[in-house]
Amino acid sequence: MKKAEKIFFVENLTEELKSAKSVVLINFAGMGVKAQQDLKRKLKEVGAKMIVVKNTLLRLAGKTAKIDAKILEDTVLSGQTALIIAGGDDIAPIQVLGNFAKEFETPQMKVGIVDGLFQSGEALVKLSSLPNRDALLGQLLGALMGPTYGLVGTLNGNLQKLVCVLERATVK
């Protein structure tokens, strides 16, 4: 890349980092071209994209975008780094990465920012194993409605017993 192209790239990357709902850095060493294309396709389906970026350019864009300094450390920005940027759902791309990593054992999640909060690689792995948003909302609704259904069932049971007793009394 020429110097002018690098400046333009850093400016664009800075804007994308500022507007992203979540940003995840991955080490994609060992991934073949076909696997990378497959991962990019799956990420695109959930409204995210994968950008392979030089560590120095990412550091410049990150400082300009004022992202968490923990992401810009030398230990994180070493080796082959790709950036996953989510514009829509902030957890769905992490789940895609987790499922892809289980299947192919690459890529490894380094660190990330989810909803403005720094997340370590271990936290990202835990987030990737969570059910999707709709399933979690369904579980919450079930937990909230469970006691109500139990109470209704108990009250109905007592009414049914009363009806049975009255029917037996009228039959005799």
Protein Blocks (a to p, Z undefined) as FASTA:
>chain_A
ZZklmmmmmmmmmmmmmmpmbdcdddfehiafklmmmmmmmmmmnopacddddfklmmmm
mmmnopafklmpmklmgcjddddddfklmklmmmmmmmmmmmnopacdfbdceehiacdf
klmmmmmmpccfklmmmmmmmmmmmmmmmmmmmmmmmmmmmmmmmmmmmmZZ
